[in-house]
Amino acid sequence: MALYVTAAEILEKAERKQGALKTLVYDSKFPNIKQLFALVCEAQKFSSVLQEIIESTKLLKLTKLKMPLAKVLLYDLLIGQGLKCGGTWKANMMKHRPRLQAELARMKVRRKVSRNEDLLPAGTPAEQLPRYVRVNTLKTTVGDTVDYLKREGFSYLGQAVRLDNLTLKNKEFVLDLHLPEVLAFPPNTDFHDHFLYKAGHIILQDKASCLPAYLLHPPPGSHVIDACAAPGNKTSHLAAIMKNRGRLFAFDLDGKRLSTMSTLLLRAGVSCHQLANRDFLTVDPDDPQYKDVEYILLDPSCSGSGMVCLRDGSPANQEEVKARLAALASFQLRCLNLSLRFPSLKRLVYSTCSIHSQENEEVVAACLQQNPNFRLVPLLAQWPERGLEPLSQCLRASTTKTLTHGFFVALLEKVSNARGIKEKPAVPVSEAESVPPAPSSDAKIPDATEENSDCSDAEGMLTSVVGEINDSSNKKRRRKRKRKKKKATKAE
């Protein structure tokens, strides 16, 4: 019975968009995770089919069951390997089994199919996305990880050079073409029971979710804030980039999520962090302990509309959606404005897993209007999807154009008051035109360097200097022409 109770709770949370299915399953601490995950995953996949059978047979009224529990029981009864419980539930379901089987048969006849699988809608985007894995450089290297996986029978194809190289099958995997510590595997590759995951050597993280820390790129020894940190994947990524040196302040209001995050960071070998169970909006930027904070990663609560696993395809009340988006955007803008008040701040990354411009470009545009001492930094020239005009410096991600979940990233940089000279970049903001080679089996993948950003800086300064020189030359020429005109007038 415990299996079905837990499965029903997780299914209900997943359908209410309260979390990703895998996360909810593994957070449940159920003794047999594999059994639970298989049941919930299949029940969710057949959810629309099961609901149609339940409603047409009036099963809830006859059995007094709630919909999530009825779905998981019905799945095992009609489609799975049979009910794994006894007592009242089994007796009730077995009593109505003939009617339920008859309804399933009628559904197949109506849709002109013979198999249960043929009743399912077309494959969801989540089932087509690669499984991305970030190598945790606090514990290992990309080269060592590749070697380990090759010894286990995986087939390493080198570094991807085009997006279609991420279309993989069987046990193939590649090094990502944009992010140097991300590996891509075929969809649904499961690492939850793998040694590398359990030992903290790899982090299961979508590629788009790796962008914020990679683009912020705080140097070792710096002071950094992760403003809305749980569940902690981005925090551990920041710590890896900082090489565990410096101070990493991480805030989250949800105590339970923060506790889970603490376990994740311990497994990942993070030691430079300082967790705080508090609302980031209550933090005082002028508190002396934050006087050296130069980098902030702000990934605030959002609609989650970019997360494929949270989409249910059901029609939504548009008025409720508008009201929710307006409330979220207001909260996000408040967080962003507060973040820019930290006195030593140089750079800030703002990101969401939302596809709505109201939470993305509109929030950033409003913030820049209220904070003229900050500017947008152009990001990753080769990234295939840009922010909506006029904020094309930002990045967007999607299932179709980047083969990731939906995402948005903006990098804000402080401009000094003296003559509008920008702060020196600490992170590469555009990609080199050539793609770096795949790692050899014994080579480390170097951290992202400052070369690209330094080049961008130099180009900007050169343009400025050339402009000043041209202005100066033009002024000299005008003065010469005036003097010649005066001499000519006097001569006449």
HELIX and SHEET records of a PDB file:
HELIX    1   1 ALA A    2  GLU A   15  1                                  14    
HELIX    2   2 LEU A   21  ASP A   27  1                                   7    
HELIX    3   3 ILE A   33  LYS A   45  1                                  13    
HELIX    4   4 SER A   47  SER A   56  1                                  10    
HELIX    5   5 LEU A   59  THR A   63  1                                   5    
HELIX    6   6 MET A   67  LEU A   74  1                                   8    
HELIX    7   7 TYR A   75  ILE A   79  3                                   5    
HELIX    8   8 GLY A   87  LYS A   95  1                                   9    
HELIX    9   9 ARG A   97  ARG A  111  1                                  15    
HELIX   10  10 ASN A  116  LEU A  119  5                                   4    
HELIX   11  11 PRO A  125  GLU A  127  5                                   3    
HELIX   12  12 VAL A  142  ARG A  151  1                                  10    
HELIX   13  13 LEU A  163  LEU A  166  5                                   4    
HELIX   14  14 PHE A  195  LYS A  198  1                                   4    
HELIX   15  15 LYS A  207  LEU A  216  1                                  10    
HELIX   16  16 ASN A  233  ILE A  241  1                                   9    
HELIX   17  17 GLY A  255  ALA A  268  1                                  14    
HELIX   18  18 PHE A  280  THR A  282  5                                   3    
HELIX   19  19 PRO A  288  TYR A  290  5                                   3    
HELIX   20  20 VAL A  308  LEU A  310  5                                   3    
HELIX   21  21 GLN A  318  SER A  339  1                                  22    
HELIX   22  22 GLU A  361  GLN A  370  1                                  10    
HELIX   23  23 GLU A  451  ALA A  491  1                                  41    
SHEET    1   A 5 SER A 155  GLN A 159  0                                        
SHEET    2   A 5 GLU A 172  LEU A 175  1                                        
SHEET    3   A 5 VAL A 182  PHE A 185 -1                                        
SHEET    4   A 5 ARG A 131  VAL A 135 -1                                        
SHEET    5   A 5 ILE A 202  LEU A 204 -1                                        
SHEET    1   B 7 HIS A 273  ALA A 276  0                                        
SHEET    2   B 7 ARG A 247  PHE A 251  1                                        
SHEET    3   B 7 HIS A 223  ASP A 226  1                                        
SHEET    4   B 7 VAL A 293  LEU A 298  1                                        
SHEET    5   B 7 ARG A 347  THR A 352  1                                        
SHEET    6   B 7 PHE A 407  LYS A 414 -1                                        
SHEET    7   B 7 PHE A 374  LEU A 376 -1                                        
SHEET    1   C 7 HIS A 273  ALA A 276  0                                        
SHEET    2   C 7 ARG A 247  PHE A 251  1                                        
SHEET    3   C 7 HIS A 223  ASP A 226  1                                        
SHEET    4   C 7 VAL A 293  LEU A 298  1                                        
SHEET    5   C 7 ARG A 347  THR A 352  1                                        
SHEET    6   C 7 PHE A 407  LYS A 414 -1                                        
SHEET    7   C 7 LEU A 395  ALA A 397 -1                                        
END                                                                             
